[in-house]
């Protein structure tokens, strides 16, 4: 038994957010841990560890590490965005299929390309909702450009946010330079992959999995930066 694990690695685990007084006008956001197998809730990591070690139904889910952290960051981003906008609207939408592809093992270039495609689609964001928060924008601006404009208008744009946005832009660019999404552009794809720290010339399953882990980790860190900035804006609004 691995005593370092807890219920967060289990497929029955859910991190729940309650918004008060209502989901339309949240003032307080309260979170807790829920086990759907036994319909129990927990409030601390020590409780999760104890419950996991004695649980007869525990089942480790695929991609419980970084992919799960990404999904949690997206939940927090959406909560901050709702407070900023004053509407129950998500900035980033994740479908069950996207979550599954992001969390699945990476055995080959095809698997890696699918992960790139999923991450790139996530940063397309809710353009119509973002436009409601940005005073001046051009019609062809997409999610990342609108988000940059929002931070600049609010006086929050800095080097850290710029680096985070550039990582996400590189992921989108890489998606656009490789098959099956677009006609391949080998030189440009290699240049972008080098900036991201991944190897498109990988030849073994461990190498492709390492590529996926690197990409997911960079995506997670970029999301954390943006989530922190959006949270600050929500607190000030």
N, C-alpha and C positions, 0 to 999 in steps of 0.2 A: 504494500500500500504506500502511495506517495503522499505523505502528510503535507507537502507543500501546495497541493492542489486544493481547490475549494469548489463550491457549487457553480462558480462562474464558467467553468469549463464544460458544464453539463448541458445537454440539449434541452433539458427541462427548465433551465434558468432563464429568467427575464429581469432586466433592470427597468423598473416602472417609475414614471414621473407623474405626480399629481400636481395639477395647477389650480391655485386658489385665487380669487373666489370662484373662477370658472376658467375653462379653457380659452374663452374668447378674450377675457381680460385678466390674464394671470398676474398676480402680485407676488405670491410666494410659490416657489417650485420645490416640492418635497419628493425625494427619491427613496426607494426601498428595493430590496431584492425579493423576488418571488419565485417559488418552485411550483410549476404548473402540474407536476406529477402528484403532489400531495396538497396543493392549494395552500401552502404556507408562505409566510413572509418573514424576512430577516432584515436587520438594520446594521449589522456590523460584519466585518470580514471574519472575525473570530467565530461568529455564529455560523457563517457559511462553511468554514473549515470543519467545525464540529459536525454539522449536518451532513457534509459530503462524506466524511470518514465513516459515518454510521449508516449511510443510505443504501438500501437494497436495490434501488432502481437507477443509480447513477450511470450515466452514459455520456462519455466524452464526445462532444460534437466536432465535426470537421472544421478546421480553421478557427478554433476558439481563441487564439492569441491575437495577432495584429488585426485580422479582419473584424473580430468582435469589437476591438477598441475603436476601429474606424466607424463602425455602426453607432457606437455610443457617442463618439464625437459629433456625428451627423445629427443625432437626436438633440444634443446640446446646442448645436448651430441653429437648428430649426426653432428651438425654444427662444433663443435670443432674438432671432429674426422675427418671430411672432410678436414679441414685446416691442420691437422697434416699429413694426408695421401697424400694430394694433389690430391685426386680423389673424385668424387661425389658418395661416398659409405656410407651407413648408418652402424653404429655399432650396433644399436638396432632397430629391425623391429617390428612394431605393426600392426597387421591386424585389420580390422573392427570388426571381431568376438571377438578378444582378448580385444579390447577397450570396447565393449559392456558387456562382462562378468565381466571385472574389475569394471565397473561402475554400474552394476545391484545390486539391494537390496540383502541382505544375510538373508535368512529365516531359513536355516538348515545346517547340516553338509555337505550335498551335494553341496549347494551353496558355502560354505566356501572352500571345497576341490577344486571346480572349480577355485576360485580366487587364491588359492595357485598354482594350475597348470598353470594358466596364468602368474603369476609373475615369477615362476620358468622358464617358457619357454622364457620370455623376457631376462633373464640374461644369456641365452646360447650364445647370441651375435654372431657377424660375425667373426668366427674364422679365416677364410682365410685372411680377411683384417687385423685383429690384428697381424697375423704372419708377415706381411710386416713391422710392426713397432718394432718388438721384435728381438733382435739380436740372443739370445740363448734361445731355447725352446725345449721341448720334444714333440713327436708326439701325445701323449695322453693328453696333456694339453688342457683344454677347456677355455671358455671365461674368467672366473674370474681369473684363474691361469695366463693366458696370460696378463690380465690387471695388475695383481700384478707385473708380471715380467717387464712390460713396466714402471710402476712407479719406480721400483727399479733401472732399468737401467738409468732412467732419474734423479735419486736422489731425487724423490718426495715422496717416500714411508714414511709414518709416522703412528702414533697410530690411528689417525682419519680415515685414509684410510683403515687401517687394520680392525677397527671396522665396517666400512661400508661394506667391502667385506665379513666379517664374518656374518653379518646380511643376506646378499644375499645368502651366502652358506647355512645358516640355513634354509632359505626358500626352497632352492633346496632339502636339506636333508629331510625336512618335507614332501615335495611332494613325495619323494621316499619311505617314510615309511607308507603312508596311502593309502587306496583304493580311487578311482578305478585305480590308476596309477601303483601300485606295491602291492605285498602281504603285508598285514599290519604287522608292527613291533611295538606293542603297547608301550613297555617300551621306545624304542628309540624315538618314536613319542612324547611321553609325556615329555621326557627330552628336546627335541628340542623346543617343544611348550612352555615349561616353560621359556627357554632362550628368546623366542620371546615375552613372556608376553600374550599368548593367552590360552584359556581353551578349550581343545578338549572334555571336559565333559559338555559343555553347553547344556541346555535343552529347552531354549525359544528363540523366534525370536530376542528380544532385546539383548540377550547374544551373539547370533551368529553375529548380526550386529556389536556389540561392538568388537568382535574378528576381523571382517573384517576391521573395522576402525583402530584398533591398527596395524594390519599387513600392511595395505596400508600406514599408516603414517610412519612406520619404513622403508618401501620400499622407500618412497619419500625422507626421510632424507638421506638414503644411496645413492640414486641417486644424490642428491644435492652435497654431498661430492665428489663423483666421477666426476660430471660435473664441479665443481670448479677446481679440479686438472687437468682435461683435458683442461679446458679453459686456465689455466696457461701455460700448455705445448704448446698449440696452439699459445699463445701470444709470446712465446720465440722462436718458430720455424721460 
